[in-house]
């Protein structure tokens, strides 16, 4: 039986694999808090990564700041980070054009996420 539901990438609740073959991409769920003093990962919110953004939620500034931050954290160009859902909301889904294992390694290295 085949389904179109994305497959979980790992035991990380915020991470999954979407698509097949060359169209496959890693999807990351993020919950944002704009207008923070600095951009930083602060933990979890309802199965998504909680990120404070040092950008206002105006004219796409928060999305641009989050794209830049994700690219920098993952060590990839910004054109490999695509907003899939949540352009105007706090809950966002981002596609990363890198293997899920690379994202898992980054997640595992974040002391903020450890229990």
Secondary structure, DSSP 8 states (H G I E B T S, - for coil): ----S-EE-SS-TTEEEESSGGG-EEEEEEEEE-S-SS-EEEEEETTEEEEE-SS-SSTTHHHHHHHHHHHHHHTS-GGGEEEEE-TTSSEEEEEESS-HHHHHHHHHH-GGG--
